[in-house]
């Protein structure tokens, strides 16, 4: 017989406060993650109501039946394949909100300076934002070395469960690596490989030429060019210095500035893409450190990703899009707890439309 835990929904004060806060949590956590905010702003969020896994349709070759004809000439009717599916497991995140009876009673009446519960909710929101961002932008690096493989981050209480897919795994610096992404192995399927280039530039001109080349390579075929570049702080500063105060390279589109939650001076133009920096964008070429966990020495070389929002997707479950659970109190404890729950994944539909420039020198000065 399964064990039973007796609990009860907490009183009206905590319940109504939780409901008051709930509408803001999803939006604030999503907007605080620049990549997620970018995908949502470009209508690349898909909300699902169920499913054992997430399924995405992928096209790996064109229709060979496309032909030229005249008048009563024959038309091709042979069936074609060229379409397959990618499968992505759900990932889940939970952030606790806990307050003891003592804290609640101390933080009441005339002596209350700030609302402790709302502060704890804000703390949980910030923690959820950081964890999601770290999962997506950095992932996990179990071994250091040249072009080491990145993995999803793991749970602390249960280290057997994985977090969301990290960008360094979806857009691999070693794209022919024998590893499944969306249940498809890029080593076996060349069409399922992203672009990857090791930088050798020692001048601003050479660096910008490498950026141009990768940008053009990612724009090949249908679907348009990349519309977002994400890099580490040093790489962003190198590109900024190379512009020599040419203000036309600053983003002035207020919609883009609002989506990414920054200021005009935080965003640069790189042709059709907006270039921003992320503090947890790892060095994927030399991989001497895991930046989130501060293992080793980070930042020997820089990394730049070119992304296309058309072929990236942020998938969330309808009932766990940073949804707050009711506050409950165990029968054997003078405390009450709730959780912010997230269930989702970041998926990629066409790896060829994305690229990474790695081993970027951080000492370019002319």
TINU-420322 format. One line per 5 residues: number of its first residue (from 1); for each residue x, y, z of C-alpha. Coordinates in nm, 3 decimals, padded with zeros to 5 digits. Each point is the difference from the previous one (the first is absolute). Layout:
NUM) X Y Z; ...
//
This chain:
1) 00.000 00.000 00.000; 00.133 00.344 -00.101; 00.091 00.246 00.274; -00.242 00.284 00.058; 00.099 00.353 00.099
6) -00.271 00.212 00.155; 00.008 00.370 -00.087; -00.238 00.289 -00.028; -00.036 00.315 -00.205; 00.117 00.299 00.198
11) -00.221 00.286 00.111; -00.152 00.274 -00.215; 00.285 00.249 00.052; 00.266 -00.218 -00.162; -00.237 -00.145 -00.255
16) -00.120 00.337 -00.129; 00.351 00.147 00.008; 00.122 -00.291 -00.210; -00.280 00.051 -00.250; 00.080 00.370 -00.018
21) 00.365 -00.073 -00.082; -00.063 -00.290 -00.237; -00.084 00.198 -00.314; 00.332 00.183 00.005; 00.233 -00.293 00.062
26) -00.005 -00.159 -00.346; 00.052 00.328 -00.183; 00.279 00.127 00.225; 00.201 -00.322 -00.007; -00.036 -00.034 -00.377
31) 00.091 00.362 -00.070; 00.305 -00.015 00.223; 00.155 -00.265 -00.225; 00.113 00.180 -00.315; -00.015 -00.302 -00.230
36) -00.345 -00.106 00.126; -00.125 00.359 -00.022; 00.128 00.017 -00.357; -00.179 -00.321 -00.100; -00.325 00.108 00.166
41) 00.025 00.343 -00.164; 00.032 -00.169 -00.338; -00.299 -00.232 00.062; 00.219 -00.306 00.050; -00.164 -00.117 00.320
46) -00.215 -00.311 -00.031; -00.235 -00.086 00.285; -00.098 -00.366 00.023; -00.265 -00.165 00.215; 00.160 -00.344 00.022
51) 00.201 -00.268 -00.173; 00.256 -00.255 00.117; 00.269 00.192 -00.192; 00.021 00.307 -00.219; -00.009 -00.073 -00.372
56) 00.129 00.231 -00.274; -00.030 -00.049 -00.375; 00.333 00.020 -00.188; 00.066 00.025 -00.375; 00.329 -00.157 -00.105
61) -00.031 00.020 -00.379; -00.207 00.181 -00.262; -00.275 -00.144 -00.217; 00.176 -00.156 -00.299; -00.330 00.008 -00.190
66) 00.024 00.371 -00.067; 00.024 00.026 -00.381; -00.062 00.217 -00.303; -00.285 -00.088 -00.239; -00.197 00.136 -00.295
71) -00.364 -00.030 -00.101; -00.118 -00.361 00.022; 00.340 -00.126 00.108; 00.022 -00.263 00.273; 00.040 00.105 00.362
76) 00.195 -00.180 00.268; -00.216 -00.201 00.241; 00.261 -00.221 00.167; -00.021 00.025 00.377; 00.293 00.156 00.181
81) 00.118 -00.026 00.356; 00.250 00.256 00.127; -00.187 00.068 00.324; 00.073 -00.150 00.339; -00.062 00.083 00.365
86) 00.214 00.113 00.289; -00.092 -00.109 00.352; 00.084 00.193 00.315; -00.061 -00.107 00.360; -00.175 00.237 00.235
91) 00.214 00.174 00.259; -00.131 00.125 00.334; 00.108 00.269 00.247; -00.143 00.072 00.344; 00.078 00.296 00.226
96) -00.122 -00.017 00.363; -00.168 00.286 00.188; 00.004 -00.079 00.371; -00.088 00.212 00.304; -00.015 -00.114 00.361
101) -00.276 00.090 00.240; 00.255 00.189 00.209; 00.112 00.210 -00.297; -00.356 00.074 -00.097; -00.096 00.109 00.350
106) 00.316 00.209 00.038; -00.069 00.166 -00.334; -00.350 00.122 00.084; -00.173 00.292 00.161; 00.158 00.340 00.057
111) 00.351 -00.146 00.013; -00.014 -00.117 -00.361; 00.251 00.196 -00.209; -00.023 -00.205 -00.319; -00.232 -00.279 -00.101
116) 00.215 -00.306 00.068; -00.214 -00.234 -00.209; 00.015 00.223 -00.307; 00.376 00.032 00.049; 00.033 -00.377 00.014
121) -00.206 -00.027 -00.318; 00.229 00.248 -00.171; 00.300 -00.199 00.122; -00.148 -00.317 -00.149; -00.073 00.178 -00.326
126) 00.360 00.121 -00.026; 00.130 -00.348 00.083; -00.221 -00.157 -00.269; 00.120 00.256 -00.252; 00.364 -00.070 00.072
131) -00.037 -00.378 -00.005; -00.188 00.002 -00.331; 00.255 00.236 -00.152; 00.293 -00.210 00.122; -00.161 -00.316 -00.134
136) -00.058 00.146 -00.346; 00.308 00.214 -00.051; 00.267 -00.207 00.174; -00.115 -00.355 00.066; 00.240 -00.241 00.165
141) 00.362 -00.076 -00.080; 00.108 -00.324 00.172; 00.349 -00.004 -00.152; 00.232 00.276 -00.114; 00.214 -00.005 -00.313
146) -00.011 00.102 -00.363; -00.355 00.007 -00.141; -00.144 -00.198 00.290; -00.365 -00.105 -00.019; -00.260 00.203 00.188
151) -00.296 -00.167 00.171; -00.321 00.117 00.169; 00.039 00.101 00.363; -00.118 -00.250 00.260; -00.216 00.014 00.309
156) 00.155 00.030 00.345; -00.237 -00.225 00.197; -00.029 -00.236 -00.297; 00.316 00.015 -00.216; -00.150 -00.247 -00.247
161) -00.240 00.257 -00.150; 00.099 00.251 -00.266; -00.087 00.365 -00.041; -00.085 00.174 -00.330; 00.224 -00.033 -00.304
166) 00.295 00.240 00.011; 00.096 00.206 -00.305; 00.356 -00.148 -00.003; -00.156 -00.345 -00.052; -00.259 00.108 -00.259
171) 00.264 00.202 -00.188; 00.309 -00.212 00.047; 00.352 00.130 -00.057; 00.068 -00.350 -00.134; -00.314 -00.053 -00.214
176) 00.099 -00.346 -00.129; 00.023 -00.131 00.355; -00.175 -00.334 00.048; -00.279 00.112 00.232; -00.378 00.008 -00.038
181) -00.171 00.338 -00.009; -00.376 -00.033 -00.020; 00.050 -00.378 -00.040; 00.205 00.056 -00.319; 00.375 -00.058 -00.016
186) 00.188 00.265 -00.197; 00.291 -00.240 -00.058; -00.234 -00.220 -00.207; -00.210 00.277 -00.154; 00.209 00.283 -00.154
191) -00.313 00.209 -00.059; -00.044 00.016 00.380; 00.318 00.197 00.071; 00.041 00.364 00.096; 00.274 00.229 -00.128
196) 00.317 00.029 00.208; 00.319 00.198 -00.065; 00.314 00.042 00.207; 00.117 00.359 -00.002; 00.356 00.083 -00.097
201) -00.042 00.378 -00.028; 00.262 00.227 00.150; -00.145 00.329 -00.129; -00.339 00.170 00.013; -00.032 -00.032 -00.379
206) 00.070 -00.371 00.014; -00.244 -00.050 00.287; -00.281 00.181 -00.183; 00.072 -00.200 -00.314; -00.039 -00.323 00.197
211) -00.329 00.126 00.139; -00.117 00.089 -00.351; 00.097 -00.340 -00.133; -00.183 -00.191 00.272; -00.304 00.226 -00.034
216) -00.015 -00.066 -00.376; 00.049 -00.374 00.047; -00.292 -00.010 00.245; -00.224 00.191 -00.240; 00.046 -00.250 -00.284
221) -00.320 -00.162 -00.122; -00.353 00.101 00.084; -00.096 00.155 00.330; 00.204 00.318 00.001; 00.306 00.104 00.200
226) 00.064 -00.017 00.375; -00.178 00.270 00.197; 00.182 -00.028 00.333; 00.363 -00.024 00.103; 00.090 -00.100 00.356
231) 00.355 00.012 00.126; 00.204 00.044 00.315; 00.082 00.346 00.135; 00.355 00.011 -00.135; -00.107 -00.092 -00.354
236) -00.272 00.266 00.006; 00.253 00.258 00.114; 00.240 -00.106 -00.276; -00.268 00.053 -00.265; -00.101 00.329 00.163
241) 00.360 00.124 -00.009; 00.030 -00.098 -00.366; -00.283 00.236 -00.099; 00.189 00.316 00.102; -00.306 00.194 00.117
246) -00.205 -00.068 -00.312; -00.340 00.067 00.155; -00.191 -00.154 -00.288; 00.090 -00.339 00.147; -00.203 00.063 00.314
251) -00.349 -00.148 00.020; -00.261 00.275 00.014; -00.311 -00.210 -00.061; -00.194 00.053 00.324; -00.189 -00.328 -00.039
256) 00.326 -00.198 -00.003; 00.134 00.200 00.295; -00.320 -00.070 00.197; 00.001 -00.373 -00.083; 00.357 -00.047 00.115
261) -00.050 00.216 00.306; 00.307 00.214 -00.048; 00.103 00.343 -00.116; 00.102 00.120 -00.342; 00.369 -00.006 00.089
266) -00.022 -00.369 00.101; -00.086 -00.120 -00.350; 00.198 00.016 -00.321; -00.099 -00.075 -00.357; 00.182 -00.267 -00.192
271) -00.169 00.031 -00.339; -00.349 -00.144 00.054; 00.073 -00.132 00.347; -00.006 00.164 00.342; 00.317 -00.074 00.197
276) -00.021 -00.029 00.379; 00.227 -00.147 00.267; -00.084 -00.257 00.265; 00.198 -00.039 00.319; -00.033 -00.379 -00.004
281) 00.099 -00.054 -00.364; 00.276 -00.263 00.037; 00.332 -00.038 -00.179; -00.087 -00.304 -00.211; 00.326 -00.027 -00.191
286) 00.257 -00.036 00.274; -00.260 -00.105 00.261; 00.231 00.051 00.293; -00.281 00.095 00.234; -00.367 -00.036 00.079
291) -00.092 00.363 00.047; -00.316 -00.052 00.204; 00.171 -00.220 00.257; 00.324 00.201 -00.011; 00.214 -00.303 -00.071
296) 00.342 00.086 -00.138; 00.086 00.326 -00.173; -00.265 00.132 -00.234; 00.047 00.233 -00.293; 00.320 -00.101 -00.179
301) -00.184 00.031 -00.331; -00.332 00.147 -00.107; -00.312 -00.162 -00.150; -00.268 00.144 -00.230; -00.325 -00.168 -00.105
306) -00.212 00.102 -00.297; -00.361 -00.108 00.055; -00.314 00.006 -00.211; -00.323 00.038 00.197; -00.184 -00.163 -00.290
311) 00.167 -00.332 00.073; 00.022 00.009 00.379; -00.303 -00.060 00.219; -00.079 00.053 00.366; -00.254 -00.263 00.102
316) -00.187 00.014 00.331; -00.279 -00.204 00.153; -00.325 00.188 00.043; -00.036 -00.105 00.364; 00.362 00.056 00.106
321) 00.112 00.329 -00.154; 00.145 00.126 00.330; -00.331 -00.083 00.164; -00.017 00.041 00.373; -00.140 -00.287 00.204
326) -00.225 00.059 00.303; 00.167 00.056 00.337; -00.023 -00.308 00.220; 00.093 -00.068 00.361; 00.120 -00.343 00.116
331) -00.182 -00.129 00.308; 00.331 -00.028 00.187; 00.153 00.340 -00.079; -00.076 00.368 00.072; 00.093 00.111 -00.353
336) -00.162 00.021 -00.337; 00.137 -00.056 -00.351; -00.089 00.045 -00.364; 00.197 -00.048 -00.320; 00.044 00.173 -00.333
341) -00.021 -00.275 -00.262; 00.136 00.007 -00.355; -00.017 -00.275 -00.260; 00.139 00.057 -00.345; 00.289 -00.024 -00.238
346) 00.202 00.190 -00.258; -00.009 -00.175 -00.338; 00.171 00.060 -00.333; -00.157 -00.068 -00.339; 00.286 00.062 -00.242
351) 00.352 -00.017 00.140; 00.155 00.116 -00.330; -00.147 00.347 00.051; 00.200 00.056 00.320; 00.369 00.037 00.060
356) 00.273 00.051 00.257; 00.329 00.189 -00.032; 00.236 -00.113 00.274; 00.360 00.048 00.115; -00.042 00.376 -00.052
361) 00.307 00.187 00.119; -00.064 00.231 00.294; 00.313 00.206 -00.074; -00.086 00.146 -00.343; 00.084 00.369 00.012
366) 00.034 00.124 -00.358
//
